[in-house]
Each structure stands twice: as C-alpha cells, then as structure tokens.
Amino acid sequence: MKIAITGGIGSGKSYVCKRLEARGIQVYDCDREAKRLMRESVEIRQGLQSLVGEEVYLGTELNKPILAKFLLQSEENKQSVNAVVHPAVARDFEQSGKDWLESAILFDSGFYRRTHFDWIICVTAPLETRIQRVMDRDGISRELTLEWINKQMLQEEVVRRSDAQIINDGRADIDKQLDQIIQLIKNNKQSRKMEQTILSIAGKPGLYKLVSRGKMNLIVEALDETHKRMPAFATDRITSLADIAMFTDSEDVPLMTILASIRDKEEKKEISFAFKKASSKELRAYFAEILPDFDRDRVHDSDIRKLLTWYNILVKNGITDFEEEMKPTEGTNIDDRKSE
C-alpha cells in the first residue's frame, strides 16, 4: 500500500517522518528528491531549459534565482514547471521501493494525481504553533511566515481531503497516533477483497475467473479456449480487475467503468479496429473517445492495448455485465483466511 504524509509549513511533518523512520519505515522525501532529480535528470534539465531558458542552469547546477523569478511571474509558469518535474518525481518514487512519501504540497500541486495513494495522512498543528516553529527554524518575521502559510492550501481543507490526521501540537502523543493509524492501515489491507471474480495474475497471459477457494489458495479458470483450472497463491501477485483504475487529469476512473464505456461504444462486440497493430496516434485517438481526460503522460500505449485485449477476452467469454462480474466476492482474500 502507498501512503502519503502531507501538511502545511510548520505542521511538523518532518518530525512525524522521523518517528516513522525510527520504526524502520523509510519515507520518500519529495522535496529533497525533486532537488536531486533537477540536478541529475537530463530529461528535467532539457524540459526546464526549454521552458525557462538555457540560463536556468549554470553548468550542471540549477540557477535557483532564475527559476524562482520564473515561478513568481505567474501561476501558469508554476504549473508548467510542475508538469516538467513532478512526473519524474512520481516515477522515481514508484521505482524507489518505498511505500511512504512526504509532500508539503500534495494537494496544492496536484501531485496526488501523479501516482496512486491508498492512504493520505495530514499532519496538523495550531496556527500559532506553526508560526512560531517557522520563525524559530528559519529566523524570519511573523509577517513573512504568515505570507508563506497563506500561500498554501488551508489546513482545514487538507484535513478534509485526507484519510487520517496526526495532531502535532507539542502535547499530543505522536507515537500513539501512529500506532492507531498503522493498525487501521493494516486492518484495511487485510479486509480488502483482493481476489474477486475476474483476476489478472502477474507473469501469466490473459485473465482468470475465480472458481473456488481453499484455505491457502484460490482455484482459478483461464478465460480462453482451454478453460484450464489451476491453483493460485498469494505469492502469485493476483490482482482483481475491480481493484484497477486508470489515471485521468482529475480523479482515477475504475476499470469496470471504462470497460462499460467500451462495451457501449462497441455494442457488446469485440473491438472494431486492429488495435494491436495500430499506431500510437490511432490508439490514443480511439481511447480518447472512451476516456477523454485520460492522463497522456502516465497512460502508455501498452496500458491501452492491454485494456482492449482484456475487453476482447471478456466479450468472447460472454462477459459484458462488468459491474456485476467484477463486484467483490465475500471471503476470497487469502490473507483473511490465514487468520481464521
């Protein structure tokens, strides 16, 4: 599961992350890693130079005053820089092997849409506490501190958008709150019905349908001409199609919703064009009719081809009521059965 820690300036996110690291939980620091990537990534360097100008780098070093001047000119400039940097940071996080991430502007910047998070935790503190912390830490005036705070999303709004809250007012027990939240996350993970009706199994082609379940495994049937039955175990990296969503420019869209849109377009028949041989332009033009606001950066041609292949497999097997076929099936989670 992927978990994000967020909160405004002075809320004490860094302290909470240190408490997590004391438990052996590594946290990906978005701010630190973004600075590293802006130094090291050729892709980011070329993107920023194209956007700001060659002078944004001095040799291999980022020219921070030039970049800051560009950012302050307009909100459009800031979003343009984010569009260059944030996709690279999201990919770096996904490849880091870490499950926890810290970002001060997770919602402000739209970064929460760059990668999927199962939980978002907001760290909060009273306004006066935040002001004093920033003044002490950075040696700046109250007026400048308030200016910085007011540029960020309201703390109340961040709390509303998050799944959990940690109060870091200097009095509340941080470790006790972390114990409670980590237990909630574990319970949520264990209660997920990950093995549902229609399944994908890593390293195996095609799709599978749940037939029955044992104490330590599932019995699945291949959705192809063989209809071969076989056991599948938790170590096989089983994914339910009902757990899959696709990135858009706003909220992620469940796979079953997209499959239903394809079904309606194709009138419950197989895909009407040769998508396996289609060019990228043709493929994306077709998919834009299905999901107009799909994220052009994060949804790759291979993702679209896989989705259309899955659709054809389902239709060939007479499965077109995706909402019914892909709903959760009670008691199919292997981890749940281990505890019975």
C-alpha positions in Angstrom: 0.0 0.0 0.0 1.2 3.5 -0.8 0.8 6.1 1.9 1.4 9.9 1.7 2.2 12.3 4.6 1.2 15.9 4.0 0.6 19.1 5.9 1.3 22.8 5.8 4.6 24.5 6.6 5.3 24.3 10.4 2.9 21.4 11.0 5.8 19.1 11.9 5.7 16.6 9.1 9.5 16.0 9.3 9.2 15.0 12.9 6.5 12.6 12.2 8.6 11.1 9.4 11.5 10.7 11.8 9.2 8.8 14.2 8.3 6.5 11.2 11.9 6.0 10.3 12.6 5.1 14.0 10.2 2.2 13.3 12.1 1.1 10.3 9.7 2.7 7.8 11.6 4.6 5.1 9.9 7.7 3.8 10.4 9.2 0.3 11.1 13.0 0.8 9.6 14.6 -2.3 11.3 18.0 -1.8 14.8 16.5 -1.3 14.4 14.1 -4.2 13.0 16.7 -6.6 16.1 18.8 -5.9 18.3 15.8 -6.6 16.5 15.0 -9.9 16.7 18.6 -11.1 20.5 18.3 -10.7 20.8 14.8 -12.2 18.0 14.2 -14.7 18.7 15.1 -18.3 15.0 15.0 -19.1 14.2 17.6 -16.4 17.2 19.7 -17.4 16.1 19.8 -21.1 12.5 20.5 -20.1 13.4 23.4 -17.8 15.8 24.9 -20.3 13.1 24.7 -23.0 10.6 26.3 -20.6 12.7 28.9 -18.8 15.8 29.3 -21.0 19.4 28.0 -21.1 20.4 30.3 -18.2 18.3 28.2 -15.7 21.4 26.0 -15.4 24.9 27.2 -14.6 26.9 24.2 -15.8 25.4 21.3 -14.0 23.9 23.4 -11.2 20.4 24.8 -11.2 20.3 28.6 -11.3 17.8 29.0 -8.4 17.3 32.8 -8.6 16.4 32.5 -12.4 14.0 29.6 -11.7 12.4 31.4 -8.7 11.9 34.6 -10.8 10.1 32.5 -13.5 7.9 30.7 -10.9 6.8 34.0 -9.3 5.8 35.5 -12.6 2.5 33.6 -12.8 0.6 30.6 -11.6 0.8 29.2 -15.2 4.6 29.3 -15.0 4.5 27.4 -11.7 2.2 24.7 -13.2 4.4 24.4 -16.3 7.4 23.7 -14.1 5.4 21.2 -12.1 4.5 19.5 -15.3 8.2 19.0 -16.1 9.4 18.0 -12.6 6.5 16.1 -11.0 6.2 13.2 -13.5 9.9 12.4 -13.0 9.5 12.6 -9.2 6.4 10.3 -9.3 8.3 7.7 -11.4 11.3 7.9 -9.1 9.0 7.3 -6.1 7.4 4.3 -7.8 10.8 2.8 -8.5 12.3 3.6 -5.1 10.8 0.6 -3.3 9.4 2.9 -0.6 5.7 2.8 0.4 5.6 6.1 2.3 6.0 9.6 0.8 6.2 13.1 2.3 5.0 16.1 0.4 4.1 19.5 1.7 2.0 20.4 -1.4 0.5 17.1 -2.2 -2.9 18.6 -3.0 -1.8 22.2 -3.9 0.3 21.0 -6.7 -1.9 18.1 -7.9 0.9 15.6 -7.1 -1.6 13.3 -5.5 -2.9 12.6 -9.0 0.6 11.6 -10.3 0.6 8.3 -8.5 -1.9 6.2 -6.6 -2.1 6.5 -2.8 -4.1 4.1 -0.7 -3.9 6.5 2.3 -3.2 10.2 2.8 -2.3 11.3 6.3 -2.4 15.0 7.2 -0.1 16.4 10.0 -1.7 19.4 11.7 -0.8 21.9 14.4 -2.5 25.1 15.7 -1.7 28.2 13.7 0.3 30.0 16.4 2.4 26.8 16.9 3.1 26.7 13.2 4.1 30.3 13.1 6.5 30.0 16.0 8.1 26.9 14.6 8.8 28.5 11.2 10.1 31.8 12.8 12.4 29.8 15.1 13.6 27.5 12.3 14.2 30.0 9.6 14.8 33.2 11.5 12.2 35.1 9.6 9.5 37.6 10.7 5.9 36.8 11.7 4.6 38.7 8.7 6.7 36.6 6.2 5.8 33.4 8.0 2.1 34.2 7.6 2.6 35.1 4.0 4.1 31.6 3.4 1.3 29.9 5.3 -1.4 31.8 3.4 0.1 30.7 0.1 -0.7 27.1 0.9 -4.0 25.3 1.0 -6.0 25.9 4.1 -5.2 23.3 6.8 -8.9 22.5 7.2 -9.2 21.7 3.5 -6.1 19.4 3.6 -7.7 17.6 6.6 -11.0 17.2 4.7 -9.2 15.6 1.7 -7.1 13.2 3.8 -7.9 9.8 5.2 -6.4 10.4 8.6 -5.0 13.2 10.8 -2.0 13.4 13.2 -2.1 16.3 15.6 1.4 17.6 16.3 0.8 20.4 18.7 3.7 19.6 21.0 1.4 17.9 23.6 -0.4 15.0 21.7 1.4 11.6 21.7 2.7 11.2 18.1 3.7 7.6 18.6 0.3 6.6 20.0 -1.4 8.3 17.0 1.0 6.5 14.6 0.2 3.2 16.3 -3.5 3.7 15.7 -3.2 4.8 12.1 -0.8 2.0 11.2 -3.2 -0.5 12.7 -6.0 1.0 10.7 -4.0 0.7 7.5 -3.2 -3.0 8.3 -6.8 -3.8 9.1 -7.9 -2.1 5.8 -5.3 -4.0 3.8 -6.4 -7.3 5.4 -10.1 -6.6 4.8 -9.7 -5.9 1.1 -11.2 -8.5 -1.1 -8.3 -8.5 -3.4 -9.2 -11.8 -5.2 -12.5 -11.1 -6.7 -14.4 -12.5 -9.7 -12.2 -11.5 -12.6 -8.4 -11.7 -12.0 -5.1 -10.9 -13.6 -2.0 -12.9 -12.5 1.5 -11.5 -12.9 3.6 -13.3 -15.4 0.7 -15.2 -16.9 -1.2 -14.0 -20.0 -4.9 -13.4 -20.3 -7.5 -13.3 -17.5 -8.8 -15.8 -15.0 -12.1 -16.3 -13.3 -12.5 -17.3 -9.6 -13.9 -20.9 -9.3 -13.4 -21.7 -5.6 -11.2 -21.1 -2.7 -9.2 -23.2 -0.3 -7.5 -22.2 3.0 -4.2 -21.1 1.4 -5.1 -20.7 -2.3 -7.7 -19.9 -4.9 -8.8 -22.2 -7.8 -9.0 -20.1 -11.0 -10.1 -20.9 -14.6 -8.4 -19.4 -17.6 -10.7 -17.3 -19.7 -9.5 -18.8 -23.0 -10.3 -21.8 -25.2 -8.6 -24.2 -22.8 -10.6 -23.2 -19.7 -7.8 -24.7 -17.7 -8.2 -24.7 -14.0 -5.2 -24.3 -11.6 -4.4 -23.1 -8.1 -3.2 -19.5 -7.5 -1.4 -18.4 -4.3 -0.9 -15.1 -2.6 2.7 -15.1 -3.8 1.5 -15.1 -7.4 0.6 -11.4 -7.3 -3.0 -11.7 -8.0 -4.9 -8.5 -9.0 -8.6 -8.2 -9.2 -9.8 -6.1 -12.2 -12.1 -4.4 -9.7 -9.0 -3.0 -7.9 -7.6 -1.4 -11.0 -8.2 2.2 -12.1 -6.8 4.4 -14.8 -5.2 7.8 -14.4 -7.1 10.9 -15.6 -6.4 14.6 -15.3 -8.7 14.6 -12.2 -9.8 11.5 -10.3 -8.8 7.9 -11.2 -11.6 6.0 -13.0 -12.3 2.4 -12.1 -11.5 -0.2 -14.8 -15.1 -1.5 -14.8 -16.4 1.9 -15.7 -14.0 2.1 -18.7 -14.9 -1.4 -19.8 -18.6 -0.5 -19.7 -17.9 2.6 -21.9 -16.1 0.4 -24.4 -19.0 -2.1 -24.3 -21.5 0.7 -25.1 -19.3 2.1 -27.9 -18.8 -1.4 -29.5 -22.4 -2.5 -28.8 -21.2 -5.5 -26.8 -19.0 -6.7 -29.6 -15.2 -7.0 -29.9 -13.0 -4.0 -30.6 -13.8 -2.7 -34.1 -10.3 -1.9 -35.2 -6.9 -3.7 -35.3 -5.6 -2.1 -32.1 -2.6 -4.4 -31.8 -1.1 -3.0 -35.0 -2.4 0.5 -34.7 -0.1 3.5 -34.4 0.2 5.4 -31.1 -1.8 8.2 -32.6 -4.6 5.9 -33.7 -4.7 4.0 -30.4 -4.9 7.2 -28.4 -7.5 8.8 -30.6 -9.7 5.7 -30.1 -9.1 5.7 -26.3 -9.9 9.4 -26.1 -13.4 8.6 -27.3 -13.7 6.2 -24.3 -12.0 8.3 -21.7 -11.5 11.9 -23.0 -9.4 13.1 -20.0 -7.1 10.2 -19.6 -3.6 11.2 -18.4 -1.5 11.4 -21.6 1.8 11.2 -19.6 1.0 8.2 -17.3 -1.3 6.1 -19.5 1.0 4.3 -22.0 0.2 2.7 -25.3 0.9 -0.7 -23.7 -1.7 0.0 -21.0 -4.4 0.8 -23.6 -3.6 -2.3 -25.6 -3.7 -4.5 -22.5 -7.1 -3.0 -21.5 -8.5 -3.6 -25.0 -7.1 -7.1 -25.0 -8.8 -7.8 -21.7 -12.1 -6.3 -23.1 -12.0 -8.7 -26.0 -11.3 -11.7 -23.7 -14.3 -10.8 -21.6 -16.6 -10.3 -24.5 -15.5 -13.7 -26.1 -16.5 -15.3 -22.8 -19.9 -13.7 -22.8 -19.0 -11.3 -20.0 -20.4 -7.9 -20.7 -22.1 -7.0 -17.4 -18.8 -5.8 -15.9 -20.4 -4.1 -12.9 -21.9 -7.4 -11.8 -19.0 -9.7 -12.8 -16.3 -7.5 -11.2 -18.0 -6.8 -7.9 -16.3 -8.0 -4.6 -16.8 -11.7 -3.7 -17.1 -12.3 0.1 -14.3 -14.1 1.8 -11.9 -14.5 -1.1 -8.9 -12.8 0.5 -6.1 -15.3 1.1 -4.7 -13.2 4.0 -8.1 -13.2 5.7 -8.3 -17.0 5.6 -4.9 -17.4 7.2 -6.2 -15.7 10.3 -9.3 -17.8 10.6 
